[in-house]
Amino acid sequence: PCECLHQQQCRIYEQRPTQCRAFECRVLLRVKSGDCSRQDALKLIRTMQRRVQRVERLLTRLGQADTHLAITVRYSRIMRTPMDLQGDPQSAELRGRLMLEMHRWMISVQRDFLG
């Protein structure tokens, strides 16, 4: 997320940049065009929120709890750290789950939300 996003609220909303003012996610565009109902759009958004929550929990459990940083930054920090295969097996399991959840999250973001 944007560094100006705090608790799902934009801290600079009144002064936000033009690109933020003009951005319409793919879900909104589909609702506007009639390709997607409002109910289906809300269901998709709730699904994405659950995915983000799963990723957030895994990131926190793996030591990346700073929610002011973008998920992708926190994920990159974890993945840059070498994994000790002889160490804690739970850590390896969590990293594997995180990779899968990030994969699902990124596909959904690209497919459903980015224009």
Secondary structure, DSSP 8 states (H G I E B T S, - for coil): --TTEETTEETTGGG--HHHHH---HHHHHHHHTSS-HHHHHHHHHHHHHHHHHHHHHHHHTT---TTS-HHHHHHHHHHS---TTS-HHHHHHHHHHHHHHHHHHHHIIIII--
